[in-house]
Amino acid sequence: MVLTSTRPLTSSSVMQYGAVGDGKTDDTQAFAKAWTAACGSKSDNTVVVPAGKNFLVRPLQFQGPCKSSSIKFQVMGKITAPSKNNFGAGKDNWLVFTNIDGLVVSGNGQIDGNGQAWWPGCGQGSSCQRPTALEFNSCKNFKLDGLTHNNSPKNHISVTNCQSSTISNLHIIAPQTSPNTDGIDISSSTNIFINHCDIGTGDDCIAINNGSSYINISRVNCGPGHGISIGSLGIDGSEGQVEEVHVSDCTFTRTKNGARIKTYKGGRGFIRKINYERITLVDTLNPILIDQHYCPNNVCQDALDVNIREISFVGFEGTSGQEAAIQLNCSAIVACTGIVLTGINMTPAGPASGKSLRATCINAHGTSSPSNVPAVSCLLP
């Protein structure tokens, strides 16, 4: 459903437009009408989802542009997705905000993707068609703040073709066993700020994908999950570009990965100017990982690889869950260059307890501080 704007209103509760909020009645049309009224007004407007209610909403697109330069969507209650059997046609997304400038989505409410029925039979990397719970598409200067996001069928939040926006103070929760339930995915976007979030899911806490630049992530608690990742880039020999990603003051607690950069073998393009610093590790299985050999279907090209350069890992403290705490597995065709490792101090824990940590390298070039633990003697000049 695509919604357009018709009439002005200063503030609108979805209850004014017929929403029931009992978790059973379909409240989709009430949400659509409230948005249409607010988006069509020239004054600042707020759509209110009131506390103490559970609103069942089917797939819905909140369409802009809006007449006001600032529109708010305040979620104090709970919004719940329909069951898999009642989801309807089109399985790509559930709630979408598109082509809106100055949007604020905030509150202490909850967005529940009701994804449990979607997960069985959809393992990691599976092509199962499942919806993203919440998507921001072609939005400028949006803010997402304060909400709890639960159990998306697939990604909890996707940010695509957006600019100059902030995501903060979120709680994103799904079981460790839920497949591909990334917390936040960013693609083709620039100047995105993410801070003060708690994310624990079955896949990447945050994934930075192709076409993204100037992404700043700070004070994120990640776990369970697969860490904060750059990639995957270069699928089927395609060209990918990611640059200027800065991750700081984050904690990885019993995650599969910490700082990860992953590209498909045979891809093209570059990943450059990536910085991870002041990172706390709690039994992290792969604290530092560059993998330029990703080829899950064993059908990859060998002629080219994504160029990875100017990557720094600074101030990693804590425990590694496996002996190979640092893995810099770069391409034999296109080396990783300009890698910097300093202030690394890891000790073994979990399955690695009582063993000596080590670093492994393939065609990785850069500098490593002599005080790093483990030492990275395999790094080439």
C-alpha positions in Angstrom: 0.0 0.0 0.0 1.4 3.5 -0.9 0.0 6.4 1.0 -0.3 10.1 -0.1 -1.1 13.2 1.9 -4.4 15.2 1.8 -5.3 17.4 4.8 -3.5 19.2 7.6 -3.5 18.2 11.3 -1.2 19.3 14.2 -1.2 16.0 16.2 -2.9 12.7 15.5 -3.3 9.6 17.6 -4.0 6.5 15.6 -7.0 6.0 18.0 -8.7 9.0 16.4 -8.7 7.2 13.1 -10.3 4.0 14.3 -7.4 2.0 15.7 -8.4 -0.5 18.4 -5.1 -1.7 19.8 -6.2 -5.1 21.1 -3.5 -7.0 19.2 -6.1 -8.8 17.1 -8.0 -6.2 15.1 -6.4 -5.0 11.9 -5.4 -1.4 12.6 -3.6 -0.8 9.3 -6.1 1.6 7.8 -6.1 3.7 11.0 -2.3 4.1 10.8 -2.6 5.0 7.1 -5.2 7.7 7.7 -3.2 9.2 10.6 -0.1 9.4 8.5 -1.9 10.9 5.5 -3.3 13.7 7.7 0.0 14.4 9.4 2.1 14.3 6.3 -0.3 16.6 4.5 -0.1 19.4 7.0 2.3 22.3 6.6 2.8 22.7 10.4 5.0 20.4 12.5 3.0 17.2 13.2 3.1 14.1 15.3 1.5 10.7 14.8 1.0 9.1 18.2 0.9 5.4 18.8 -0.3 5.4 22.4 1.0 3.4 25.4 -0.8 0.4 26.8 -2.0 -0.8 23.4 -0.9 -3.5 20.9 -1.6 -2.5 17.3 -1.7 -5.2 14.6 -0.5 -3.6 11.4 -0.1 -5.2 7.9 2.7 -4.2 5.5 2.5 -0.4 5.1 4.5 2.3 3.4 4.6 5.8 4.9 5.2 7.8 1.8 6.6 11.3 1.5 7.5 13.9 0.7 5.5 15.6 3.5 4.5 19.3 3.4 6.1 20.0 6.8 9.9 20.1 7.2 9.6 18.1 10.4 7.2 15.2 11.1 7.2 12.9 14.1 6.1 9.3 14.5 5.9 8.7 18.3 5.7 5.0 19.3 4.7 4.6 23.0 2.7 1.3 22.6 3.4 -1.8 20.6 3.2 -2.4 16.9 3.0 -6.1 15.9 3.4 -7.6 12.5 0.8 -10.1 11.2 1.6 -13.8 11.3 3.4 -15.4 8.4 0.2 -17.0 7.1 -1.6 -13.6 7.1 1.2 -11.4 5.9 -0.1 -11.1 2.4 1.7 -10.6 -1.0 5.1 -9.2 -1.1 7.6 -10.5 1.4 10.4 -7.8 1.2 9.4 -5.5 4.0 6.8 -4.7 6.6 7.0 -1.0 7.7 8.7 1.4 5.3 9.3 5.2 5.6 10.3 6.5 2.2 11.3 9.9 0.7 10.8 11.9 3.9 13.0 14.8 5.1 13.2 15.6 8.8 11.4 12.5 10.1 11.7 11.6 13.8 10.6 8.1 14.9 10.9 7.9 18.7 9.4 6.7 21.9 9.8 3.9 24.5 7.4 1.6 22.6 8.1 -1.6 20.8 8.1 -2.9 17.2 7.6 -6.6 17.1 8.3 -8.4 13.8 6.6 -11.6 14.9 9.3 -13.5 13.0 9.4 -16.8 14.8 7.4 -18.6 12.1 9.6 -17.3 9.4 12.9 -18.7 10.7 12.6 -22.6 10.5 14.3 -23.9 7.3 16.1 -20.6 6.7 19.6 -21.1 7.7 22.4 -18.5 7.5 22.9 -17.5 3.9 19.6 -19.0 2.8 17.6 -17.4 0.0 14.3 -17.7 2.0 12.1 -14.7 1.2 11.4 -12.9 4.4 10.5 -9.3 5.2 12.7 -6.6 6.9 10.7 -5.2 9.8 11.5 -1.5 9.4 13.1 0.3 6.5 14.1 3.8 5.8 14.5 4.5 2.1 15.6 7.8 0.5 15.2 9.7 3.7 17.3 12.7 4.8 17.9 14.0 8.3 15.8 11.3 10.0 16.2 10.3 13.6 15.3 6.9 15.1 15.5 6.9 18.9 14.5 5.0 22.0 12.5 2.0 20.7 12.7 -1.7 21.3 12.8 -3.9 18.1 12.0 -7.6 18.5 12.1 -10.7 16.4 12.2 -9.5 12.9 11.7 -12.2 10.2 14.9 -10.9 8.6 16.8 -7.6 9.2 15.3 -5.6 12.0 16.2 -2.2 10.5 17.5 -1.3 7.0 18.7 2.1 5.9 19.0 2.5 2.1 19.8 5.7 0.1 19.6 7.9 3.2 21.7 10.9 4.3 22.7 12.7 7.4 20.7 10.7 9.9 21.0 9.4 13.5 20.0 6.1 15.1 20.3 6.0 18.9 19.2 4.4 22.2 17.7 1.3 20.6 17.2 -2.2 22.0 17.2 -4.8 19.2 16.5 -8.3 20.4 16.2 -11.7 18.7 17.4 -15.2 19.6 21.0 -16.2 18.8 19.6 -19.0 16.6 17.4 -16.8 14.5 18.9 -16.7 11.0 19.9 -13.4 9.2 18.2 -11.2 11.8 20.7 -8.4 11.5 20.2 -5.5 13.8 20.9 -2.6 11.5 21.9 -2.9 7.8 23.1 0.2 6.0 23.6 0.5 2.2 24.0 3.3 -0.3 23.9 5.8 2.5 26.2 8.5 3.8 26.7 10.4 7.1 24.8 8.0 9.3 25.4 8.1 13.0 24.6 5.1 15.3 25.2 5.4 19.1 24.2 4.1 22.5 22.4 0.9 21.2 22.1 -2.6 22.7 21.9 -5.2 19.9 21.6 -8.9 20.3 20.5 -11.0 17.3 21.2 -14.1 15.2 23.5 -12.2 12.7 25.4 -9.0 12.4 24.7 -6.4 15.0 25.4 -3.8 12.4 26.3 -4.4 8.7 27.8 -1.8 6.4 27.0 -2.7 2.8 27.9 -1.4 -0.7 27.7 2.3 -1.5 28.1 3.5 2.1 30.4 6.2 3.4 31.0 8.3 6.5 29.3 5.9 8.9 30.0 6.6 12.6 29.2 4.0 15.2 29.9 4.4 18.9 28.9 3.0 22.2 27.1 -0.1 20.9 26.8 -3.2 23.0 26.8 -6.2 20.6 25.9 -9.7 21.7 24.9 -12.3 20.8 25.5 -11.8 17.1 28.1 -11.7 14.4 29.8 -8.4 15.3 30.0 -5.1 13.4 30.8 -6.0 9.8 31.8 -4.3 6.5 30.4 -6.3 3.6 29.8 -8.6 2.0 31.0 -6.9 -1.2 31.7 -8.1 -4.7 29.1 -10.8 -5.1 29.1 -12.4 -8.6 32.1 -10.3 -9.6 30.2 -7.0 -9.0 31.8 -3.8 -7.9 31.5 -2.5 -4.4 32.6 0.6 -2.5 32.7 1.4 1.2 34.8 4.1 2.9 35.2 6.2 6.0 33.6 3.9 8.6 34.5 4.7 12.2 33.6 2.3 15.0 34.5 3.3 18.6 33.9 2.5 22.2 31.9 -0.7 21.5 31.6 -4.0 23.3 31.3 -7.5 21.8 30.0 -10.1 24.3 30.3 -13.7 23.2 29.8 -12.8 19.6 30.9 -14.9 16.6 33.0 -11.9 15.3 34.1 -8.6 16.6 35.5 -6.3 13.8 34.9 -8.1 10.5 35.6 -7.1 6.8 34.2 -9.7 4.3 34.4 -9.7 0.5 33.4 -12.2 -2.1 36.3 -13.7 -4.0 36.4 -12.3 -7.5 34.7 -9.0 -6.7 35.8 -5.5 -7.7 36.0 -2.1 -6.0 37.4 -1.0 -2.7 37.0 -0.9 1.1 39.1 1.9 2.6 39.6 4.2 5.5 38.0 1.9 8.1 38.8 2.4 11.8 37.9 0.3 14.8 39.1 1.7 18.1 38.6 1.3 21.9 36.9 -2.1 21.6 36.1 -4.3 24.5 36.0 -8.1 23.9 34.2 -10.6 26.1 34.9 -14.2 24.9 34.6 -13.0 21.2 35.3 -15.9 18.9 36.9 -13.9 16.0 37.9 -10.5 17.5 39.6 -9.2 14.3 38.9 -10.7 10.9 39.5 -9.7 7.3 38.2 -12.4 4.9 38.8 -11.8 1.2 38.1 -15.4 0.3 34.3 -15.6 0.9 32.8 -18.0 -1.7 29.9 -19.9 -0.1 28.8 -21.6 -3.3 32.3 -22.3 -4.6 31.4 -20.5 -7.9 33.7 -17.4 -7.7 36.0 -15.6 -10.1 39.8 -15.5 -9.6 40.8 -12.6 -11.8 40.0 -9.7 -9.4 39.3 -9.0 -5.8 38.0 -6.0 -3.8 40.9 -3.8 -2.8 41.1 -3.4 1.0 43.4 -0.6 2.3 43.9 1.9 5.1 42.3 -0.2 7.9 43.2 0.3 11.6 42.4 -1.7 14.7 43.3 0.3 17.8 42.8 -0.4 21.4 41.3 -3.9 21.5 41.1 -5.2 25.1 39.6 -8.4 26.4 39.2 -12.1 25.8 39.2 -14.2 22.6 37.3 -17.4 22.3 39.7 -19.0 19.9 43.5 -19.2 19.4 43.5 -17.4 16.0 42.4 -14.0 17.6 43.6 -12.0 14.6 43.0 -13.2 11.1 44.0 -11.1 8.1 43.2 -13.4 5.2 43.7 -11.2 2.1 43.8 -12.0 -1.6 46.9 -13.4 -3.2 45.9 -11.2 -6.2 45.0 -7.9 -4.5 46.9 -7.5 -1.2 45.5 -5.7 1.8 47.6 -2.6 2.4 47.9 0.1 5.1 46.8 -2.1 7.9 47.5 -0.7 11.4 47.3 -2.7 14.6 48.2 -1.0 17.9 47.1 -1.2 21.5 46.0 -4.9 21.2 45.8 -6.8 24.5 43.8 -10.0 24.3 43.9 -13.1 26.6 42.3 -16.5 25.9 38.9 -17.5 27.3 36.3 -20.2 26.7 37.4 -22.8 24.2 40.8 -21.0 23.9 41.5 -21.1 27.7 45.0 -22.3 28.6 46.2 -21.8 25.0 48.4 -19.2 23.4 46.7 -16.7 21.1 48.1 -16.0 17.7 47.7 -14.0 14.5 47.5 -15.4 11.0 48.0 -13.4 7.7 47.8 -13.9 4.0 49.3 -11.2 1.8 48.5 -8.5 4.5 50.7 -5.4 4.6 51.0 -2.7 7.3 52.4 -2.1 10.7 51.9 -3.7 14.1 53.0 -2.3 17.5 55.6 -4.6 19.1 53.6 -4.5 22.4 50.5 -6.1 20.8 49.2 -9.3 22.3 49.1 -11.5 20.4 52.0 -10.4 18.3 51.3 -9.9 14.6 54.6 -11.0 13.2 53.0 -12.3 10.0 52.1 -8.8 8.8 54.3 -7.8 5.9 55.8 -4.3 5.5 
